[in-house]
Amino acid sequence: MVRAYQSHGDIVITRRSALGLCAAALLPARAFAEVAPPRSEIRTSLAKRFADEGTAGTFVGYKTDDYLIIASDAQRSGDPFLPASTFKVPNSLIALETGVVADPDKDIFKWDGVTRSIEAWNRDHTLRSAIATSAVPVYQEIARRIGPERMQKYVDLFEYGNRNIGGGIDQFWLTGDLRIDCIQQIDFIDRLRRRVLPISKRSQDLVADILPVTKVGEAVIRAKTGLLGAEKGQPSLGWLVGWAEKGQEQTVFALNLDAREPRHAAARITLAQQLLSDIGAI
């Protein structure tokens, strides 16, 4: 039985809904072994943020202290997409865990000499600088060094998206077969935040430390962007996933949108901040 009622212009739904079922299936076994599954709400008022930007998208925020998942769109929140550069988060974890990268500040990835349209990619990088500039060539080299067998092992261990790394070891998250939705992104990011992924705490601490940080007032946002088609200058889908910290309160979030115009790439950041503010996370 699905029950819904109106509250301040938003639709509050039980966990028997599509979003709630996703939440109940993904989060409780890992996060709430001895408490009830998180509540779920669809706040259609949040969707106006995307419309005001001239695009379509969805935002999901998980308020960890309240055990509450808030989404702007129930359908799209469960729709899977290529993860694009948000996969740099698990890729970094796997690189550190396998020893492909020993130190995120000392191991150097030499520039291959190929000039690319994104200037920040045309130089040597450490893991820290590569994730900050979202240097795709560096992470493609990392994936090649990890190799298909180890990559599949850890993608399975992380239960990441559909776990399908078909389409090439250095392409599967960009043009290949890997897919992930917003609820799955939150599940993965939350386990990293809590350091409960099935790998060493050291690897998780280091990746949390190298994630790009934005400060908004008293809040700190740790997040990774993703943009399909960025290198070709024709972006089609934008991601932003991470978590916000404000005092003792922490909110894990995932946002994706149709990048219909170049300005929508920058809109990921501003939209996420607005939406996090809307739900009282920052």
C-alpha positions, 0 to 999 in steps of 0.5 A: 500500500502506498500512502501520500499526503500534501505537506507545505506544497511537497509530497511526502511518501512512505518507503513503499514508493519507488524512491523509498523502496530504493532507500530501504533496499540500499541503506538500512543493511549497512547504515541502520542495522538496529533502527528503522529504514530512512524516511523518504520525501519527494519535494517537488518544489525543489525541481523548480531550481532545475527549470529555472536554469533551463534544464532538467535534472534531479537532486537527492539529499540524505540527512544522516542525522534525521534518517531522511532522504529528500529528492526532487524527482522520484523517477529520475532519482532512480534512473541510471546514467554513466558516472563520468568523472564521479567514478574518480572517487572509486578509481582513487580508492582502488588505486590506493588499495592496490598500490597503483598509487602509494602516496597521493601527493608524491607519486607523479603521473607524467604528462604524455605530451598530448595537448588537450582542450582542457589546459589543466590536463597538459602537465604532470599530476599527482593523484591529488591534483588529478582529482582536483582538475578532473584529469581524465587521461591520468585516471585512464592510466590509473585504470589501465594499471589496475587492470580489468581483473582487479577493477572488477573485483573492487567494483563488485566489492563496492556494489557500485552501480550495475557493476558492469565495466564492459566497454574498455578498461579506460572507457567503461565509466565514460562511454562504456557499460557502467551505470549508476543512479542517484540513490546508488551514488548516495549509498556509495558516498555515504559508506565512504563518508563513514569509512565502512567500505570493505577496504582499508581505512587508510585508503578511505581517509586519503580519498576523503582528504583529496576530494575537492572542498568548497566552503559555504558560510559555516559549511564544508562541501566535499564533492566530485563533479562529472561531465559527459562530453566535456573533452569534446566541448559538447557536454550532455550530462552533469553530475555532482556527488559528495557530502556537506558538513555543518557542525555535527550535521552531515548530508550526503547528496547526488545531483545530475542534470542535462547539460543542454548549454555550456553554462549548465556545467557551472550550474551544478555547483550553484544548484547543489548549494541552493538545494542543500540550503533549501533542505537546511543542510548548509 
